[in-house]
Amino acid sequence: MEENIISTAGLEYGSDTIRTLDWKEHIRRRPGMYIGKLGDGTHADDGIYVLLKEVLDNAIDEYMMGYGKQIVIDIDEVSVTVRDHGRGIPLDKVKDVSSKMNTGAKYDSKAFKKSVGLNGVGIKAVNALSTEFYICSYRDGRCKSLLYNQGNVVTDFPEEPTSEENGTLVRFVPDETIFKGYKYKDDFIESLLKNYVYLNSGLTILFNGRRFHSKNGLVDLLNEKMTAEPLYPIIHLKGDDIEVVITHINQYGEEYYSFVNGQHTTQGGTHLTAFREAASRTIKEFYNKNFDYSDIRNGIVAAVSIKVEEPVFESQTKTKLGSRDIGPEGPSVSKFIGDFLKKELDNYLHKNAETADALLKKILESEKERKAIAGVTKLARERAKKSNLHNKKLRDCRVHYNDTKGDNVDQSSIFITEGDSATGSITKSRNVETQAVFSLRGKPLNSYGLTRKVVYENEEFNLLQAALNVEDGMDGLRYNKIIIATDADVDGMHIRLLLITFFLQFFPDLIKKGHVYILQTPLFRVRNKKETYYCYTEEERINAISKLGSSAEITRFKGLGEISPDEFRHFIGPDMRLDQVSLKKEDLVKDLLEFYMGKNTMERQNFIIQNLVTDEDLS
């Protein structure tokens, strides 16, 4: 792949200012174009997981074509090994496939009609971004392998006989100069592998000896993801190139999981838009009542998986489908999904009266509640609109998560803090491009057991909802990271709990989709005239004293407001420590909230506060 890089640093602009990068140099200079963000493994969408996925996608494509029922993955501290039992790469093409851009079998739609890795880039990106990349193809009793470093051939091994079963083995070590201090987290990998087996019933994946397998496909996925009991048995519909599961639970909002050719499209796309519209329309026509679509979809939990010929994604990381049609000669995605649901979902509801009755009851309850708060909603929206013009609670940033353009929309974040001094420190220290601040007035209301009416009646909640822009769903979310920044004392912990309760009660997807975090701030500052250490734990404080000596000055920070803006800048910068708030699959939201915020003794609440489930606890 070639790119012309034009330098305008000097006044002269001649032929010597133009350079051509070879494929591996281009990938290494512009990795974000190929794998999205880099990261160190702290987040599920960090680059090291994309590298693993690019290799796995090739193995999954082989399974989808009917070859190889088992994939073996081994990951140690730094090295990743993936062995599939597909057909194996043609031996004379192993070098081309692993080191020549735009080279692969997937351009031939007859061989790989509905594969994920279409553009011949993925495996080459893994190669270029690894300090060690080894690939070996086993095919019909013979094998061919190569060893690379940063995309450069180290050893081109001769072809030789083998007793190994057909398939491909890839081993790579991500380059630590690009993925600084990286570490794979089993939780993220296991979540990825579960999706693979849910979408490919019968496939077995072994990860470091642990077996992943699914018999019931997307039904197993929904049972894994749901955090409340379904109101009716999961509706499971399958057809050629489409699989759908639908149910409703007692929660606000909508929850979807969408897939194309086995790829988890976390940002949806044309297929998810078509599914939401077609499901709502089919259900509305079945009951022959003029239901509002929002009432039909309120509390829905669903998954849709389709297979598309030569899919078009809106980025190399393939998180949003852009295809309008199922294939070159097929119908539109919208018509394909609409026709399927019109027939199959309508038939299902006619045949299963108990399910139809339970669904109708849920829709009527949602409609009743929406109408009951309609007046309050209108007033609250007007109040929020006026407040937004001069909202003293919100110090906004310039870049937002729902911006259609921009390279750093994923960095958009909002700090929710309490108290003038803490708000002042963060506001003065923040990056005004990507970091907003929302100031609470004391402890927020305990919203446990209350209806959505309170979101509009309580000015603080209404303004927070307006700031986040989530009233009409997650599509409008303005900040990728919602960071709760409170003091590390009992009062601060209680505020965390009240905010998490609010999100779980009314906007559970914020937590389920990984948008809610807790900011860690230092408890101590240990310094002498030459060095300063900020310590987040007692152990770090002891280590700092041992380094600086017993005469070091030790300061205990009692609250965020005691930390000067100059110091605070370090704690909310690129290396800030965040704990992602997560839900375990066994945590039913109703039970969780009752346990957290029901009529508990103070001792029990203190226990709960000390045991808040965060991503750090799950690692």
ROROTI-254973 format. One line per 2 residues: number of its first residue (from 1); their letters; for each residue x, y, z of C-alpha. Coordinates in pm, 1 decimal. Example, Ala and Ser with C-alpha at 12.3 -4.5 7.8 and 13.67 -1.06 7.14 Angstrom:
% ROROTI-254973
1	AS	1230.0:-450.0:780.0 | 1367.0:-106.0:714.0;
% end
This chain:
% ROROTI-254973
1	ME	0.0:0.0:0.0 | 131.3:343.1:-84.3;
3	EN	64.2:686.0:53.3 | 211.1:1016.0:-54.6;
5	II	314.0:1217.3:249.6 | 343.9:1590.0:172.1;
7	ST	555.6:1803.2:402.2 | 473.0:2173.4:424.6;
9	AG	712.5:2249.3:706.8 | 949.5:2444.4:481.2;
11	LE	884.7:2708.7:222.4 | 1009.1:2484.8:-58.6;
13	YG	769.8:2228.1:-204.8 | 954.6:2007.4:-450.5;
15	SD	977.4:1642.6:-545.2 | 1215.2:1572.0:-254.9;
17	TI	937.5:1657.9:-6.0 | 722.6:1364.0:-120.6;
19	RT	779.3:1017.3:32.1 | 628.6:677.0:-36.7;
21	LD	585.2:445.2:261.4 | 586.9:67.7:213.7;
23	WK	292.4:-130.5:356.5 | 442.6:-217.7:696.0;
25	EH	582.8:129.5:759.4 | 245.0:281.5:677.5;
27	IR	64.4:48.7:920.4 | 317.3:121.2:1195.1;
29	RR	293.0:497.9:1142.4 | -86.1:502.4:1112.0;
31	PG	-204.9:203.3:1320.2 | -533.0:375.3:1404.5;
33	MY	-641.2:350.7:1039.8 | -623.0:-28.2:1061.6;
35	IG	-709.1:-130.3:1418.6 | -875.0:174.8:1575.3;
37	KL	-726.9:293.4:1903.0 | -412.6:145.1:2058.0;
39	GD	-438.7:120.5:2438.0 | -280.5:-121.8:2682.9;
41	GT	-558.9:-377.3:2724.3 | -748.7:-185.9:2992.9;
43	HA	-1053.5:-151.9:2766.6 | -1232.0:-409.6:2552.8;
45	DD	-1180.8:-211.5:2230.9 | -805.9:-163.6:2278.3;
47	GI	-585.4:-260.8:1985.0 | -439.5:-580.0:2129.1;
49	YV	-788.1:-736.3:2124.1 | -837.8:-620.9:1763.5;
51	LL	-514.0:-803.3:1671.3 | -647.9:-1122.4:1830.0;
53	KE	-981.2:-1071.0:1655.3 | -824.7:-1027.6:1312.0;
55	VL	-655.4:-1366.2:1346.8 | -966.5:-1530.1:1494.1;
57	DN	-1191.2:-1394.9:1218.5 | -995.3:-1595.2:962.3;
59	AI	-1041.4:-1911.7:1168.1 | -1413.7:-1840.1:1213.9;
61	DE	-1454.4:-1785.5:840.4 | -1313.7:-2134.3:782.6;
63	YM	-1570.1:-2279.0:1026.2 | -1851.8:-2087.3:854.4;
65	MG	-1744.1:-2243.6:525.7 | -1776.9:-2588.7:684.6;
67	YG	-1416.4:-2666.9:780.7 | -1279.8:-2727.4:1130.6;
69	KQ	-1498.3:-2749.0:1441.6 | -1236.4:-2647.6:1697.3;
71	IV	-1009.2:-2346.1:1749.7 | -739.0:-2343.9:2016.7;
73	ID	-613.2:-2016.5:2168.9 | -324.8:-1988.9:2412.8;
75	ID	-220.2:-1656.4:2565.7 | 65.3:-1614.4:2810.0;
77	EV	212.7:-1287.9:2939.2 | 297.6:-1146.3:2597.0;
79	SV	243.4:-1413.3:2329.1 | -80.3:-1513.9:2152.2;
81	TV	-120.6:-1843.3:1963.9 | -425.8:-1933.5:1753.4;
83	RD	-460.3:-2275.4:1586.5 | -758.5:-2354.6:1365.2;
85	HG	-844.1:-2677.8:1185.6 | -969.0:-2534.7:858.6;
87	RG	-830.4:-2608.1:515.9 | -499.4:-2429.7:567.4;
89	IP	-366.5:-2152.5:344.1 | -240.3:-2278.2:4.3;
91	LD	129.0:-2335.7:78.0 | 262.0:-2127.0:-208.8;
93	KV	58.4:-1827.5:-89.3 | 143.7:-1820.5:282.8;
95	KD	398.8:-1541.4:235.4 | 170.4:-1334.4:11.8;
97	VS	-128.5:-1367.2:243.5 | 73.6:-1258.7:547.1;
99	SK	280.2:-979.3:392.9 | 121.0:-842.3:75.0;
101	MN	-150.2:-582.2:116.2 | -483.0:-644.2:-58.8;
103	TG	-402.0:-1013.9:-99.2 | -641.7:-1284.3:20.3;
105	AK	-901.0:-1543.2:-79.3 | -1188.0:-1327.3:37.0;
107	YD	-1197.5:-1116.7:-276.4 | -1338.2:-1427.9:-444.1;
109	SK	-1695.7:-1421.1:-315.2 | -1746.7:-1780.1:-430.3;
111	AF	-1488.1:-1904.8:-180.0 | -1585.4:-1676.6:105.3;
113	KK	-1935.1:-1550.4:31.5 | -2017.2:-1420.5:376.5;
115	SV	-1688.9:-1365.9:555.6 | -1584.4:-1082.5:785.3;
117	GL	-1227.5:-1013.7:673.8 | -1285.5:-877.5:327.4;
119	NG	-1009.1:-634.0:254.4 | -692.7:-840.4:287.6;
121	VG	-553.2:-605.2:551.8 | -618.1:-762.6:895.0;
123	IK	-349.9:-1033.3:917.4 | -94.1:-796.9:763.2;
125	AV	-171.8:-536.5:1029.8 | -111.0:-797.3:1301.6;
127	NA	219.6:-884.7:1134.6 | 340.2:-524.4:1106.5;
129	LS	241.5:-440.0:1467.4 | 415.4:-742.3:1624.8;
131	TE	777.2:-792.7:1725.4 | 730.0:-1160.9:1649.4;
133	FY	478.8:-1298.5:1401.2 | 492.4:-1667.4:1309.8;
135	IC	252.5:-1827.3:1063.8 | 236.5:-2192.1:959.4;
137	SY	-8.2:-2358.5:721.7 | -72.8:-2733.3:738.1;
139	RD	-226.0:-2871.1:420.6 | -256.8:-3227.1:294.2;
141	GR	46.8:-3366.6:477.1 | 279.9:-3074.2:412.8;
143	CK	345.3:-2742.9:588.1 | 492.7:-2401.5:513.0;
145	SL	589.7:-2138.5:772.6 | 746.1:-1791.7:805.3;
147	LY	875.2:-1585.0:1095.1 | 854.0:-1202.5:1086.0;
149	NQ	962.6:-907.6:1297.7 | 759.9:-585.1:1254.1;
151	GN	651.9:-709.4:911.6 | 1005.6:-797.8:798.7;
153	VV	1084.7:-1159.4:712.5 | 1326.7:-1311.3:964.6;
155	TD	1310.9:-1672.2:844.9 | 1137.5:-1816.1:539.3;
157	FP	1123.2:-2185.3:631.4 | 1124.2:-2440.3:348.4;
159	EE	812.0:-2643.6:279.6 | 826.3:-2984.4:450.9;
161	PT	615.4:-3293.4:532.1 | 399.1:-3296.0:847.7;
163	SE	167.9:-3527.2:1038.8 | -40.2:-3231.7:1165.9;
165	EN	-407.7:-3198.7:1071.7 | -498.4:-2937.3:812.7;
167	GT	-531.9:-2580.9:935.7 | -334.0:-2269.8:1022.7;
169	LV	-129.8:-2169.1:1326.6 | -51.9:-1804.8:1400.8;
171	RF	161.6:-1684.9:1690.5 | 228.2:-1315.9:1754.1;
173	VP	375.5:-1086.5:2018.0 | 232.1:-730.7:2003.0;
175	DE	498.1:-460.1:1977.3 | 534.1:-299.3:2320.0;
177	TI	668.8:21.7:2167.9 | 320.1:65.4:2016.0;
179	FK	103.9:-104.4:2282.7 | 289.0:30.4:2584.9;
181	GY	267.0:-185.8:2898.5 | -6.8:-400.4:2746.0;
183	KY	-173.7:-688.3:2924.7 | -455.6:-912.7:2803.9;
185	KD	-756.5:-937.3:3037.7 | -932.8:-1271.7:3041.4;
187	DF	-1275.8:-1109.3:3096.9 | -1263.0:-923.0:2765.6;
189	IE	-1134.0:-1225.9:2574.8 | -1397.2:-1455.8:2725.0;
191	SL	-1674.1:-1210.9:2630.5 | -1541.1:-1205.8:2273.2;
193	LK	-1521.9:-1586.3:2254.9 | -1873.3:-1630.6:2394.8;
195	NY	-2007.1:-1415.5:2112.3 | -1821.1:-1629.9:1859.4;
197	VY	-1971.5:-1957.4:1985.3 | -2322.1:-1808.0:2027.9;
199	LN	-2310.3:-1710.0:1661.4 | -2164.1:-2040.9:1548.1;
201	SG	-2355.6:-2321.9:1720.3 | -2142.4:-2635.5:1725.6;
203	LT	-1807.4:-2454.8:1724.4 | -1573.3:-2526.2:2016.1;
205	IL	-1308.3:-2276.5:2124.4 | -1045.9:-2373.6:2380.2;
207	FN	-887.0:-2073.8:2552.0 | -598.9:-2156.4:2786.0;
209	GR	-767.9:-2491.0:2846.5 | -1116.7:-2349.2:2911.3;
211	RF	-1391.6:-2470.2:2676.2 | -1645.5:-2240.5:2508.4;
213	HS	-1939.0:-2400.2:2325.7 | -2304.4:-2316.1:2257.6;
215	KN	-2596.4:-2538.4:2163.4 | -2872.1:-2277.2:2145.0;
217	GL	-2699.5:-1989.8:1967.5 | -2842.1:-1643.8:2031.8;
219	VD	-3077.6:-1776.1:2301.5 | -2767.9:-1855.5:2506.6;
221	LL	-2636.6:-1504.7:2435.5 | -2953.8:-1336.4:2562.3;
223	NE	-2962.3:-1554.0:2874.8 | -2601.6:-1453.3:2938.9;
225	KM	-2664.4:-1080.2:2889.5 | -3001.0:-1029.9:3061.3;
227	TA	-2991.1:-876.2:3410.1 | -3361.8:-932.7:3485.7;
229	EP	-3601.5:-1221.7:3437.0 | -3771.5:-1224.9:3093.7;
231	LY	-4143.4:-1144.5:3097.5 | -4207.9:-1422.1:2844.4;
233	PI	-4000.6:-1706.1:2692.6 | -3738.4:-1585.1:2446.7;
235	IH	-3869.9:-1572.0:2089.9 | -3614.0:-1748.6:1868.7;
237	LK	-3646.8:-1716.4:1491.0 | -3404.7:-1855.5:1231.4;
239	GD	-3393.8:-1838.2:855.4 | -3143.2:-1843.5:572.4;
241	DI	-2875.3:-1587.8:663.9 | -3069.5:-1447.1:962.2;
243	EV	-3122.8:-1532.6:1329.0 | -3325.4:-1324.9:1574.1;
245	VI	-3406.6:-1348.2:1946.9 | -3647.4:-1116.6:2129.3;
247	TH	-3791.2:-1076.6:2477.6 | -3886.2:-797.8:2721.3;
249	IN	-3775.6:-741.3:3079.8 | -3874.0:-493.2:3348.5;
251	QY	-3623.4:-221.1:3272.0 | -3629.3:112.5:3097.2;
253	GE	-3487.9:164.0:2750.5 | -3385.5:-76.0:2474.9;
255	EY	-3101.6:-328.5:2466.7 | -2971.0:-476.6:2142.4;
257	YS	-2686.5:-699.8:2030.2 | -2623.8:-698.5:1655.5;
259	FV	-2393.8:-905.9:1437.1 | -2292.8:-931.6:1072.2;
261	NG	-2113.9:-1243.4:945.4 | -2013.3:-1322.3:1303.4;
263	QH	-1881.3:-971.1:1367.9 | -2022.1:-792.6:1674.5;
265	TT	-2132.4:-456.3:1535.9 | -2124.6:-265.8:1864.4;
267	QG	-2227.9:56.9:1692.4 | -2514.2:-106.3:1501.8;
269	GT	-2570.7:5.1:1145.4 | -2824.7:-50.0:870.0;
271	HL	-2924.3:-396.6:995.1 | -3000.4:-281.0:1350.7;
273	TA	-3198.1:20.8:1227.6 | -3401.1:-210.3:1001.6;
275	FR	-3456.6:-460.3:1283.0 | -3582.4:-198.5:1532.0;
277	EA	-3827.0:-55.6:1280.0 | -3948.5:-390.4:1143.6;
279	AS	-3998.2:-550.6:1487.5 | -4196.2:-248.4:1611.1;
281	RT	-4408.9:-234.8:1296.5 | -4482.5:-610.8:1300.9;
283	IK	-4588.2:-605.3:1666.0 | -4803.3:-294.3:1613.7;
285	EF	-4978.6:-452.8:1314.9 | -5029.1:-782.2:1501.9;
287	YN	-5228.2:-610.8:1778.6 | -5390.7:-374.6:1526.3;
289	KN	-5364.7:-86.8:1772.5 | -5205.5:253.7:1728.5;
291	FD	-4923.1:190.5:1975.7 | -4631.7:429.7:1998.7;
293	YS	-4311.6:255.4:1886.0 | -4135.3:371.9:2204.5;
295	DI	-4390.9:180.9:2415.0 | -4342.5:-134.2:2207.2;
297	RN	-3964.6:-117.0:2243.7 | -3944.2:-10.9:2608.5;
299	GI	-3778.0:-294.1:2801.8 | -3690.0:-494.8:2489.3;
301	VA	-3379.9:-713.5:2491.2 | -3298.4:-855.1:2150.6;
303	AV	-3023.5:-979.9:1923.1 | -3006.2:-997.8:1545.9;
305	SI	-2745.4:-1173.7:1335.1 | -2739.6:-1158.1:955.6;
307	KV	-2504.7:-1274.6:683.0 | -2426.2:-1037.9:400.0;
309	EE	-2226.7:-1085.5:81.5 | -1928.8:-852.5:69.5;
311	PV	-2039.0:-635.5:363.6 | -1935.6:-271.5:377.3;
313	FE	-1833.3:-151.5:722.9 | -1784.7:210.8:817.8;
315	SQ	-1436.1:146.9:957.6 | -1157.5:-112.8:952.0;
317	TK	-1260.7:-226.0:1302.5 | -1600.1:-328.3:1156.6;
319	TK	-1818.2:-203.5:1441.3 | -2089.5:-43.8:1223.6;
321	LG	-2248.1:-189.4:911.1 | -2289.5:46.6:616.6;
323	SR	-2422.2:-203.8:359.9 | -2759.8:-120.7:209.1;
325	DI	-2806.3:-457.2:34.5 | -2771.0:-823.4:134.2;
327	GP	-2563.1:-893.9:-177.3 | -2497.9:-775.1:-532.7;
329	EG	-2821.4:-939.4:-651.6 | -3008.9:-955.6:-321.9;
331	PS	-3275.8:-735.4:-163.3 | -3198.2:-437.5:58.4;
333	VS	-3104.8:-511.8:419.2 | -3421.9:-331.1:527.7;
335	KF	-3651.5:-538.0:303.1 | -3475.9:-865.6:387.4;
337	IG	-3516.8:-817.9:764.3 | -3863.7:-661.2:730.3;
339	DF	-4001.2:-947.3:521.1 | -3852.4:-1208.4:756.0;
341	LK	-4002.0:-1052.7:1071.1 | -4337.8:-979.2:908.5;
343	KE	-4375.6:-1348.1:836.4 | -4196.5:-1525.3:1120.3;
345	LD	-4262.4:-1293.8:1417.5 | -4626.4:-1248.8:1319.0;
347	NY	-4667.6:-1627.9:1288.0 | -4502.1:-1681.7:1624.7;
349	LH	-4732.8:-1439.3:1805.4 | -5038.6:-1599.8:1645.7;
351	KN	-4924.4:-1946.0:1759.2 | -4814.6:-1847.8:2113.1;
353	AE	-5105.4:-1673.8:2283.8 | -4943.6:-1656.5:2630.1;
355	TA	-4639.5:-1476.1:2488.9 | -4863.8:-1238.4:2293.1;
357	DA	-5063.6:-1160.7:2610.8 | -4748.9:-1098.6:2819.0;
359	LL	-4604.3:-870.2:2550.8 | -4932.0:-676.9:2525.9;
361	KK	-4938.8:-628.1:2903.1 | -4583.2:-484.4:2895.7;
363	IL	-4669.8:-244.7:2610.0 | -4982.8:-121.8:2790.0;
365	ES	-4785.8:-62.3:3111.9 | -4524.0:139.3:2922.1;
367	EK	-4796.8:340.0:2748.3 | -4975.4:410.2:3077.1;
369	ER	-4658.3:534.2:3245.3 | -4556.0:748.2:2947.9;
371	KA	-4896.1:918.7:2938.4 | -4897.4:967.4:3315.5;
373	IA	-4575.3:1168.7:3303.4 | -4640.7:1343.1:2971.2;
375	GV	-4719.8:1677.5:3137.3 | -4420.2:1657.2:3369.3;
377	TK	-4197.0:1558.7:3078.1 | -4297.6:1860.7:2871.6;
379	LA	-4232.7:2105.3:3155.9 | -3903.0:1936.9:3245.0;
381	RE	-3780.1:1950.3:2884.3 | -3860.0:2320.6:2864.1;
383	RA	-3686.1:2381.6:3195.6 | -3380.6:2181.6:3087.2;
385	KK	-3369.1:2366.0:2756.1 | -3365.7:2701.5:2935.1;
387	SN	-3114.1:2577.7:3189.1 | -2881.8:2448.0:2919.4;
389	LH	-2835.5:2799.7:2791.5 | -2700.5:2907.5:3128.7;
391	NK	-2644.4:2575.7:3303.4 | -2415.8:2644.6:3597.1;
393	KL	-2403.2:2272.9:3670.7 | -2244.8:2184.3:3336.1;
395	RD	-1907.0:2303.3:3212.1 | -1916.5:2147.1:2868.6;
397	CR	-1634.3:2038.0:2639.2 | -1598.8:2091.5:2265.3;
399	VH	-1586.5:1729.7:2142.0 | -1881.7:1496.6:2194.8;
401	YN	-1929.2:1121.4:2152.4 | -2227.1:1168.0:1919.0;
403	DT	-2034.6:1397.9:1684.1 | -2041.5:1250.1:1334.7;
405	KG	-1684.2:1354.5:1265.5 | -1365.6:1375.6:1466.0;
407	DN	-1075.3:1151.3:1556.6 | -1105.5:1187.3:1933.9;
409	VD	-1479.0:1146.8:1999.5 | -1399.3:832.7:2204.1;
411	QS	-1205.6:1056.9:2444.7 | -1514.9:1265.2:2521.4;
413	SI	-1590.3:1237.5:2893.6 | -1786.6:1402.8:3171.6;
415	FI	-1686.6:1419.1:3538.6 | -1975.4:1411.1:3784.4;
417	TE	-1853.6:1570.1:4104.8 | -1989.9:1723.5:4424.4;
419	GD	-1898.9:2045.4:4600.5 | -1766.2:2379.3:4479.0;
421	SA	-1401.0:2316.2:4567.1 | -1380.6:1978.2:4393.2;
423	TG	-1568.0:2112.2:4090.7 | -1333.0:2409.7:4078.6;
425	SI	-1018.7:2194.8:4086.7 | -1139.6:1966.8:3804.5;
427	TK	-1271.3:2256.5:3595.9 | -938.2:2439.8:3611.5;
429	SR	-737.2:2123.5:3540.1 | -944.6:1960.1:3265.9;
431	NV	-884.9:1937.6:2893.2 | -1159.1:2167.5:2759.6;
433	ET	-1157.0:1983.1:2426.7 | -1271.9:1646.1:2560.3;
435	QA	-1355.1:1677.6:2932.3 | -1680.7:1822.2:3068.9;
437	VF	-1777.5:1869.3:3435.6 | -2122.9:1829.8:3594.0;
439	SL	-2158.5:1960.1:3948.5 | -2395.8:1799.1:4198.7;
441	RG	-2555.3:1990.9:4480.7 | -2499.6:1760.8:4778.0;
443	KP	-2623.6:1402.4:4770.3 | -2862.6:1315.0:4487.3;
445	LN	-3202.8:1164.8:4557.8 | -3225.6:792.2:4624.0;
447	SY	-3419.3:685.1:4314.1 | -3458.9:319.2:4413.2;
449	GL	-3815.7:198.4:4362.3 | -3928.3:522.9:4197.8;
451	TR	-4075.2:552.8:3849.3 | -3926.5:747.3:3560.5;
453	KV	-4140.3:1042.3:3663.5 | -3870.6:1132.2:3917.8;
455	VY	-3616.9:1185.2:3636.9 | -3824.9:1480.2:3521.8;
457	EN	-3950.2:1604.8:3858.4 | -3605.4:1616.4:4015.8;
459	EE	-3421.4:1914.1:3864.8 | -3077.0:1763.2:3918.0;
461	FN	-3164.4:1432.4:3749.5 | -3340.9:1615.0:3467.3;
463	LL	-3038.0:1834.6:3400.9 | -2803.4:1533.7:3417.1;
465	QA	-3022.1:1343.2:3170.4 | -3023.6:1648.0:2941.9;
467	AL	-2643.7:1685.2:2969.4 | -2591.1:1319.1:2876.3;
469	NV	-2860.5:1340.4:2604.1 | -2992.3:989.0:2670.2;
471	ED	-3364.4:1055.3:2711.7 | -3441.4:907.8:2368.9;
473	GM	-3182.6:629.3:2379.1 | -2810.4:564.3:2361.7;
475	DG	-2767.3:695.3:2006.1 | -2748.2:1054.2:2128.4;
477	LR	-2502.7:991.6:2416.7 | -2271.8:1294.3:2429.8;
479	YN	-1988.1:1145.1:2638.6 | -1815.1:809.2:2597.7;
481	KI	-1697.9:806.2:2958.6 | -1921.8:911.2:3247.8;
483	II	-1678.3:945.0:3536.8 | -1802.6:963.7:3894.3;
485	AT	-1548.3:1179.0:4079.7 | -1629.3:1189.5:4450.5;
487	DA	-1427.1:1191.5:4771.6 | -1298.0:855.1:4890.7;
489	DV	-1487.2:879.8:5221.8 | -1823.7:738.0:5333.9;
491	DG	-2017.9:1037.4:5199.7 | -1837.2:1017.2:4865.0;
493	MH	-1899.8:642.9:4845.1 | -2268.5:700.7:4918.7;
495	IR	-2292.5:952.8:4633.1 | -2133.6:693.9:4402.1;
497	LL	-2395.0:446.0:4510.4 | -2682.8:688.1:4454.2;
499	LI	-2558.6:773.4:4104.5 | -2507.8:408.0:4012.1;
501	TF	-2859.6:337.9:4140.7 | -2994.5:614.5:3915.9;
503	FL	-2815.9:473.6:3609.8 | -2915.3:112.3:3682.1;
505	QF	-3276.7:212.7:3742.5 | -3334.4:432.2:3439.1;
507	FP	-3039.2:399.8:3198.9 | -2893.5:49.9:3255.6;
509	DL	-2734.2:45.2:2910.0 | -2487.4:312.3:3024.6;
511	IK	-2339.5:54.0:3261.8 | -2397.0:-251.3:3042.6;
513	KG	-2219.1:-86.9:2750.3 | -1924.5:14.0:2970.1;
515	HV	-1968.1:392.4:2980.4 | -1966.0:445.4:3360.4;
517	YI	-1640.8:478.1:3555.4 | -1518.1:573.5:3900.7;
519	LQ	-1219.4:806.3:3921.3 | -940.9:698.2:4150.7;
521	TP	-766.2:989.0:4319.6 | -459.9:974.2:4545.6;
523	LF	-504.5:942.7:4920.1 | -151.2:1060.4:5003.9;
525	RV	127.5:1279.6:4873.0 | 476.9:1178.2:4982.4;
527	RN	762.9:1411.4:4886.7 | 1101.6:1555.0:4964.3;
529	KK	1281.8:1844.0:4795.2 | 1365.6:1634.5:4487.1;
531	ET	1079.3:1388.8:4428.9 | 703.6:1363.3:4477.7;
533	YY	493.3:1047.8:4485.4 | 112.4:1036.8:4476.4;
535	CY	-15.8:725.4:4650.0 | -354.8:565.1:4592.3;
537	TE	-321.6:293.4:4857.1 | -156.1:240.2:5194.0;
539	EE	88.9:1.5:5027.0 | 194.5:270.6:4777.6;
541	RI	243.0:514.8:5066.3 | 472.9:271.1:5249.3;
543	NA	673.1:208.4:4929.9 | 709.8:582.7:4869.4;
545	IS	837.8:640.3:5225.4 | 1090.2:359.0:5182.6;
547	KL	1220.4:530.5:4868.8 | 1236.4:884.4:5008.6;
549	GS	1321.5:809.6:5369.6 | 1136.1:857.6:5696.7;
551	SA	1191.7:1234.8:5689.1 | 967.7:1270.7:5381.0;
553	EI	670.3:1503.0:5405.6 | 339.6:1310.9:5402.4;
555	TR	9.5:1479.0:5319.0 | -326.3:1303.0:5354.0;
557	FK	-588.9:1426.4:5105.8 | -925.0:1427.9:5279.6;
559	GL	-1117.6:1535.8:4972.0 | -1082.0:1629.3:4606.9;
561	GE	-1110.0:1997.4:4695.2 | -779.2:1979.7:4885.3;
563	IS	-586.7:1891.5:4570.8 | -467.1:2199.2:4382.7;
565	PD	-562.4:2237.1:4014.4 | -194.6:2208.0:3913.8;
567	EF	-172.4:1872.6:4089.2 | -516.2:1758.5:3976.4;
569	RH	-410.4:1792.0:3613.9 | -196.1:1476.8:3655.9;
571	FI	-486.9:1271.7:3792.3 | -730.6:1339.1:3507.2;
573	GP	-479.1:1329.9:3222.0 | -404.7:1045.8:2976.9;
575	DM	-282.2:819.0:3258.5 | -574.1:873.9:3497.6;
577	RL	-683.1:570.6:3693.6 | -1040.4:465.3:3621.9;
579	DQ	-1242.5:169.5:3747.1 | -1512.5:64.0:3504.0;
581	VS	-1844.3:-10.3:3674.1 | -1962.6:-350.5:3552.3;
583	LK	-2248.0:-590.7:3600.5 | -2177.7:-958.5:3646.7;
585	KE	-2414.5:-1181.5:3450.7 | -2558.3:-1321.6:3774.3;
587	DL	-2645.9:-973.7:3904.3 | -3016.4:-925.9:3840.8;
589	VK	-3071.1:-549.3:3848.7 | -3386.7:-567.6:4061.3;
591	DL	-3214.7:-779.8:4327.4 | -2897.5:-572.6:4305.1;
593	LE	-3081.6:-245.0:4362.8 | -3283.6:-390.1:4647.4;
595	FY	-2963.4:-510.0:4809.1 | -2785.5:-179.1:4748.4;
597	MG	-3057.9:70.9:4823.3 | -3337.0:-106.7:5007.8;
599	KN	-3406.7:-63.6:5377.2 | -3064.3:-166.6:5500.4;
601	TM	-2886.4:-98.8:5823.0 | -2588.7:139.0:5805.3;
603	ER	-2352.5:-155.2:5866.2 | -2493.7:-332.4:5563.8;
605	QN	-2469.6:-20.2:5349.2 | -2106.9:23.7:5453.0;
607	FI	-2041.1:-335.3:5350.7 | -2206.8:-269.6:5012.6;
609	IQ	-2010.2:51.1:4961.0 | -1684.0:-133.5:5021.6;
611	NL	-1782.0:-404.0:4775.4 | -1903.1:-205.9:4476.8;
613	VT	-1856.1:-414.4:4164.6 | -1599.3:-248.7:3940.5;
615	DE	-1400.5:-378.0:3647.8 | -1090.9:-391.2:3865.9;
617	DL	-1263.7:-636.9:4098.8 | -1350.7:-863.7:3808.5;
619	S	-995.2:-891.5:3674.3;
% end
